[in-house]
Amino acid sequence: MTILLFLLAGLAEIGGGYLIWIWLREGKSGLFGLLGGIILALYGVIATFQTFPSFGRVYAAYGGVFIILSILWGWGIDKKTPDFYDWLGAAICLAGASIILFAPRN
């Protein structure tokens, strides 16, 4: 469930941000911006369903997932093929996110 919530939150954040991007940067209708804002607000709601007790840890760990999803979004939507360093950086971030969430603590 943790991973699913991270994926949903990431898609909402990136998708909402993308809609605002195309509204402001590509001259699309203001409806794109409005929908993007609503989806970005939904992203904030989705993250609250995580069962981890610490806001900071959830958002720090989510950052690693967000980076990977952003690279995949750029590859699939913007047609920018990730290079070795994109994948290396994403793997390091995902490892860091895993440590933050799943390290044994007292």
VEXKOLFI-912971 format. One record per atom (N, C-alpha, C): chain; x, y, z; atom name; residue number from 1. Coordinates in steps of 0.001 Angstrom, whole numbers, always signed. Example, Ala and Ser with C-alpha at 12.3 -4.5 7.8 and 13.67 -1.06 7.14 Angstrom:
2
- A_+13190_-5690_+7800_N_1 $
- A_+12300_-4500_+7800_CA_1 $
- A_+13200_-3300_+7800_C_1 $
- A_+12850_-2250_+7080_N_2 $
- A_+13670_-1060_+7140_CA_2 $
- A_+12900_+30_+7870_C_2 $
//
This chain:
106
- A_+826_-1198_+0_N_1 $
- A_+0_+0_+0_CA_1 $
- A_+869_+1261_+0_C_1 $
- A_+2003_+1192_+700_N_2 $
- A_+2911_+2332_+761_CA_2 $
- A_+3364_+2738_-635_C_2 $
- A_+3799_+1767_-1417_N_3 $
- A_+4303_+2059_-2755_CA_3 $
- A_+3186_+2584_-3654_C_3 $
- A_+1998_+2000_-3550_N_4 $
- A_+866_+2464_-4354_CA_4 $
- A_+541_+3921_-4035_C_4 $
- A_+523_+4270_-2764_N_5 $
- A_+243_+5656_-2392_CA_5 $
- A_+1322_+6604_-2894_C_5 $
- A_+2581_+6176_-2811_N_6 $
- A_+3656_+7008_-3356_CA_6 $
- A_+3474_+7203_-4860_C_6 $
- A_+3130_+6130_-5573_N_7 $
- A_+2937_+6231_-7017_CA_7 $
- A_+1768_+7146_-7368_C_7 $
- A_+663_+7004_-6652_N_8 $
- A_-494_+7863_-6904_CA_8 $
- A_-175_+9324_-6608_C_8 $
- A_+501_+9560_-5487_N_9 $
- A_+874_+10932_-5138_CA_9 $
- A_+1810_+11507_-6191_C_9 $
- A_+2758_+10708_-6631_N_10 $
- A_+3702_+11177_-7637_CA_10 $
- A_+3031_+11512_-8948_C_10 $
- A_+2131_+10654_-9388_N_11 $
- A_+1420_+10920_-10640_CA_11 $
- A_+558_+12169_-10525_C_11 $
- A_-51_+12366_-9351_N_12 $
- A_-860_+13573_-9151_CA_12 $
- A_+18_+14821_-9153_C_12 $
- A_+1146_+14769_-8484_N_13 $
- A_+2015_+15947_-8440_CA_13 $
- A_+2598_+16263_-9817_C_13 $
- A_+3118_+15251_-10474_N_14 $
- A_+3725_+15481_-11778_CA_14 $
- A_+2656_+15840_-12811_C_14 $
- A_+1558_+15118_-12802_N_15 $
- A_+485_+15411_-13758_CA_15 $
- A_-101_+16796_-13558_C_15 $
- A_-355_+17164_-12311_N_16 $
- A_-878_+18500_-12031_CA_16 $
- A_+111_+19581_-12421_C_16 $
- A_+1365_+19366_-12080_N_17 $
- A_+2404_+20323_-12458_CA_17 $
- A_+2539_+20442_-13970_C_17 $
- A_+2419_+19318_-14644_N_18 $
- A_+2522_+19317_-16109_CA_18 $
- A_+1384_+20116_-16732_C_18 $
- A_+168_+19959_-16201_N_19 $
- A_-961_+20714_-16744_CA_19 $
- A_-759_+22219_-16554_C_19 $
- A_-220_+22612_-15420_N_20 $
- A_+80_+24031_-15208_CA_20 $
- A_+1197_+24474_-16149_C_20 $
- A_+2187_+23627_-16329_N_21 $
- A_+3292_+23923_-17253_CA_21 $
- A_+2763_+24215_-18662_C_21 $
- A_+1901_+23307_-19180_N_22 $
- A_+1444_+23518_-20555_CA_22 $
- A_+484_+24709_-20647_C_22 $
- A_-226_+25015_-19576_N_23 $
- A_-1064_+26213_-19565_CA_23 $
- A_-202_+27473_-19686_C_23 $
- A_+821_+27578_-18822_N_24 $
- A_+1624_+28796_-18779_CA_24 $
- A_+2736_+28845_-19830_C_24 $
- A_+3342_+27710_-20110_N_25 $
- A_+4490_+27711_-21024_CA_25 $
- A_+4119_+27461_-22481_C_25 $
- A_+2995_+26769_-22695_N_26 $
- A_+2626_+26417_-24064_CA_26 $
- A_+1334_+27085_-24518_C_26 $
- A_+807_+27973_-23676_N_27 $
- A_-352_+28758_-24073_CA_27 $
- A_-1659_+28011_-24168_C_27 $
- A_-1775_+26903_-23454_N_28 $
- A_-3042_+26160_-23460_CA_28 $
- A_-4088_+26915_-22628_C_28 $
- A_-5306_+26465_-22708_N_29 $
- A_-6428_+27082_-22005_CA_29 $
- A_-6192_+27121_-20489_C_29 $
- A_-6755_+28123_-19847_N_30 $
- A_-6676_+28233_-18397_CA_30 $
- A_-7315_+27058_-17675_C_30 $
- A_-8168_+26319_-18366_N_31 $
- A_-8756_+25116_-17766_CA_31 $
- A_-7686_+24085_-17422_C_31 $
- A_-6608_+24053_-18222_N_32 $
- A_-5496_+23154_-17914_CA_32 $
- A_-4872_+23546_-16573_C_32 $
- A_-4707_+24849_-16369_N_33 $
- A_-4143_+25334_-15108_CA_33 $
- A_-5057_+25046_-13934_C_33 $
- A_-6350_+25255_-14116_N_34 $
- A_-7310_+24979_-13049_CA_34 $
- A_-7312_+23496_-12689_C_34 $
- A_-7379_+22648_-13701_N_35 $
- A_-7347_+21201_-13451_CA_35 $
- A_-6027_+20799_-12796_C_35 $
- A_-4925_+21392_-13264_N_36 $
- A_-3624_+21111_-12661_CA_36 $
- A_-3592_+21480_-11187_C_36 $
- A_-4167_+22620_-10835_N_37 $
- A_-4217_+23032_-9436_CA_37 $
- A_-5034_+22080_-8577_C_37 $
- A_-6141_+21626_-9112_N_38 $
- A_-6982_+20663_-8378_CA_38 $
- A_-6227_+19355_-8170_C_38 $
- A_-5560_+18890_-9202_N_39 $
- A_-4812_+17635_-9102_CA_39 $
- A_-3647_+17786_-8130_C_39 $
- A_-2987_+18953_-8128_N_40 $
- A_-1906_+19180_-7161_CA_40 $
- A_-2434_+19161_-5727_C_40 $
- A_-3614_+19715_-5508_N_41 $
- A_-4213_+19655_-4172_CA_41 $
- A_-4513_+18204_-3791_C_41 $
- A_-4977_+17423_-4745_N_42 $
- A_-5243_+16003_-4512_CA_42 $
- A_-3966_+15267_-4107_C_42 $
- A_-2848_+15646_-4725_N_43 $
- A_-1555_+15066_-4343_CA_43 $
- A_-1311_+15226_-2839_C_43 $
- A_-1569_+16408_-2316_N_44 $
- A_-1369_+16638_-886_CA_44 $
- A_-2266_+15768_-22_C_44 $
- A_-3457_+15510_-499_N_45 $
- A_-4398_+14660_+248_CA_45 $
- A_-3935_+13208_+217_C_45 $
- A_-3518_+12737_-939_N_46 $
- A_-3094_+11337_-1082_CA_46 $
- A_-1962_+11013_-109_C_46 $
- A_-1023_+11922_+34_N_47 $
- A_+126_+11668_+912_CA_47 $
- A_-285_+11466_+2365_C_47 $
- A_-1405_+12034_+2783_N_48 $
- A_-1833_+11882_+4180_CA_48 $
- A_-2321_+10477_+4503_C_48 $
- A_-2559_+9667_+3503_N_49 $
- A_-3013_+8295_+3737_CA_49 $
- A_-1868_+7341_+4094_C_49 $
- A_-633_+7807_+4019_N_50 $
- A_+491_+6968_+4439_CA_50 $
- A_+374_+6669_+5930_C_50 $
- A_+809_+5484_+6318_N_51 $
- A_+682_+5078_+7720_CA_51 $
- A_+1875_+5478_+8576_C_51 $
- A_+2925_+5988_+7958_N_52 $
- A_+4101_+6403_+8722_CA_52 $
- A_+3746_+7624_+9562_C_52 $
- A_+4222_+7681_+10797_N_53 $
- A_+3796_+8751_+11699_CA_53 $
- A_+4467_+10102_+11458_C_53 $
- A_+5528_+10147_+10705_N_54 $
- A_+6305_+11375_+10569_CA_54 $
- A_+6115_+12009_+9197_C_54 $
- A_+5581_+13215_+9167_N_55 $
- A_+5401_+13955_+7924_CA_55 $
- A_+6726_+14106_+7187_C_55 $
- A_+7746_+14511_+7907_N_56 $
- A_+9046_+14751_+7294_CA_56 $
- A_+9626_+13519_+6622_C_56 $
- A_+9529_+12394_+7287_N_57 $
- A_+10066_+11158_+6704_CA_57 $
- A_+9274_+10727_+5477_C_57 $
- A_+7969_+10842_+5550_N_58 $
- A_+7145_+10460_+4400_CA_58 $
- A_+7505_+11323_+3196_C_58 $
- A_+7611_+12621_+3402_N_59 $
- A_+7907_+13501_+2273_CA_59 $
- A_+9345_+13354_+1791_C_59 $
- A_+10259_+13102_+2693_N_60 $
- A_+11647_+12875_+2280_CA_60 $
- A_+11742_+11614_+1435_C_60 $
- A_+11102_+10546_+1878_N_61 $
- A_+11126_+9294_+1127_CA_61 $
- A_+10380_+9446_-194_C_61 $
- A_+9278_+10171_-163_N_62 $
- A_+8517_+10400_-1388_CA_62 $
- A_+9380_+11104_-2440_C_62 $
- A_+10306_+11928_-2007_N_63 $
- A_+11180_+12639_-2939_CA_63 $
- A_+11918_+11687_-3869_C_63 $
- A_+12382_+10561_-3344_N_64 $
- A_+13070_+9576_-4180_CA_64 $
- A_+12147_+8978_-5228_C_64 $
- A_+10923_+8688_-4826_N_65 $
- A_+9940_+8142_-5761_CA_65 $
- A_+9597_+9197_-6818_C_65 $
- A_+9440_+10439_-6379_N_66 $
- A_+9119_+11531_-7288_CA_66 $
- A_+10190_+11683_-8379_C_66 $
- A_+11442_+11557_-8002_N_67 $
- A_+12533_+11695_-8962_CA_67 $
- A_+12437_+10617_-10039_C_67 $
- A_+12206_+9387_-9646_N_68 $
- A_+12087_+8306_-10628_CA_68 $
- A_+10870_+8520_-11531_C_68 $
- A_+9745_+8885_-10932_N_69 $
- A_+8555_+9133_-11743_CA_69 $
- A_+8766_+10302_-12698_C_69 $
- A_+9492_+11318_-12272_N_70 $
- A_+9770_+12461_-13141_CA_70 $
- A_+10603_+12050_-14346_C_70 $
- A_+11589_+11201_-14119_N_71 $
- A_+12403_+10710_-15229_CA_71 $
- A_+11549_+9890_-16191_C_71 $
- A_+10697_+9034_-15645_N_72 $
- A_+9822_+8230_-16495_CA_72 $
- A_+8823_+9106_-17254_C_72 $
- A_+8295_+10140_-16594_N_73 $
- A_+7370_+11070_-17242_CA_73 $
- A_+8073_+11768_-18406_C_73 $
- A_+9278_+12253_-18155_N_74 $
- A_+10039_+12923_-19203_CA_74 $
- A_+10309_+12011_-20384_C_74 $
- A_+10555_+10760_-20091_N_75 $
- A_+10819_+9770_-21136_CA_75 $
- A_+9547_+9485_-21944_C_75 $
- A_+8458_+9264_-21236_N_76 $
- A_+7215_+8881_-21910_CA_76 $
- A_+6455_+10041_-22530_C_76 $
- A_+6401_+11178_-21854_N_77 $
- A_+5595_+12303_-22317_CA_77 $
- A_+6422_+13287_-23139_C_77 $
- A_+7593_+13664_-22629_N_78 $
- A_+8442_+14646_-23324_CA_78 $
- A_+9405_+14015_-24320_C_78 $
- A_+9439_+12688_-24349_N_79 $
- A_+10311_+11954_-25276_CA_79 $
- A_+11789_+12297_-25087_C_79 $
- A_+12197_+12505_-23834_N_80 $
- A_+13604_+12754_-23489_CA_80 $
- A_+14156_+11477_-22862_C_80 $
- A_+14944_+10744_-23613_N_81 $
- A_+15466_+9471_-23143_CA_81 $
- A_+16455_+9692_-22000_C_81 $
- A_+16227_+9048_-20858_N_82 $
- A_+17161_+9180_-19739_CA_82 $
- A_+18512_+8556_-20081_C_82 $
- A_+19567_+9157_-19568_N_83 $
- A_+20893_+8594_-19788_CA_83 $
- A_+21357_+7859_-18529_C_83 $
- A_+22567_+7365_-18579_N_84 $
- A_+23127_+6594_-17475_CA_84 $
- A_+23065_+7374_-16160_C_84 $
- A_+23389_+8653_-16220_N_85 $
- A_+23443_+9452_-14996_CA_85 $
- A_+22057_+9743_-14435_C_85 $
- A_+21051_+9834_-15298_N_86 $
- A_+19675_+9949_-14813_CA_86 $
- A_+19311_+8714_-13992_C_86 $
- A_+19600_+7535_-14560_N_87 $
- A_+19256_+6291_-13864_CA_87 $
- A_+20094_+6095_-12604_C_87 $
- A_+21362_+6424_-12665_N_88 $
- A_+22218_+6302_-11487_CA_88 $
- A_+21716_+7201_-10371_C_88 $
- A_+21432_+8440_-10694_N_89 $
- A_+20918_+9368_-9689_CA_89 $
- A_+19590_+8902_-9115_C_89 $
- A_+18713_+8397_-9973_N_90 $
- A_+17417_+7896_-9511_CA_90 $
- A_+17589_+6694_-8583_C_90 $
- A_+18508_+5794_-8918_N_91 $
- A_+18755_+4619_-8067_CA_91 $
- A_+19287_+5041_-6698_C_91 $
- A_+20177_+6019_-6680_N_92 $
- A_+20711_+6513_-5406_CA_92 $
- A_+19589_+7134_-4576_C_92 $
- A_+18723_+7903_-5219_N_93 $
- A_+17607_+8518_-4497_CA_93 $
- A_+16639_+7473_-3953_C_93 $
- A_+16357_+6447_-4750_N_94 $
- A_+15453_+5393_-4292_CA_94 $
- A_+16066_+4623_-3129_C_94 $
- A_+17367_+4389_-3186_N_95 $
- A_+18041_+3732_-2058_CA_95 $
- A_+17924_+4599_-808_C_95 $
- A_+18131_+5893_-961_N_96 $
- A_+17997_+6799_+177_CA_96 $
- A_+16585_+6814_+734_C_96 $
- A_+15597_+6833_-153_N_97 $
- A_+14202_+6812_+297_CA_97 $
- A_+13896_+5530_+1061_C_97 $
- A_+14420_+4415_+592_N_98 $
- A_+14198_+3134_+1273_CA_98 $
- A_+14823_+3133_+2666_C_98 $
- A_+16005_+3696_+2773_N_99 $
- A_+16659_+3775_+4087_CA_99 $
- A_+15829_+4631_+5034_C_99 $
- A_+15360_+5780_+4550_N_100 $
- A_+14566_+6673_+5392_CA_100 $
- A_+13317_+5971_+5910_C_100 $
- A_+12637_+5239_+5042_N_101 $
- A_+11369_+4620_+5438_CA_101 $
- A_+11531_+3331_+6229_C_101 $
- A_+12459_+2502_+5833_N_102 $
- A_+12466_+1135_+6341_CA_102 $
- A_+13612_+798_+7280_C_102 $
- A_+14466_+1763_+7612_N_103 $
- A_+15552_+1477_+8543_CA_103 $
- A_+14983_+1158_+9924_C_103 $
- A_+15572_+200_+10611_N_104 $
- A_+15069_-113_+11959_CA_104 $
- A_+15348_+1050_+12913_C_104 $
- A_+14347_+1400_+13651_N_105 $
- A_+14483_+2501_+14612_CA_105 $
- A_+13948_+2057_+15956_C_105 $
- A_+14436_+2723_+16966_N_106 $
- A_+13964_+2401_+18344_CA_106 $
- A_+12658_+3093_+18632_C_106 $
//
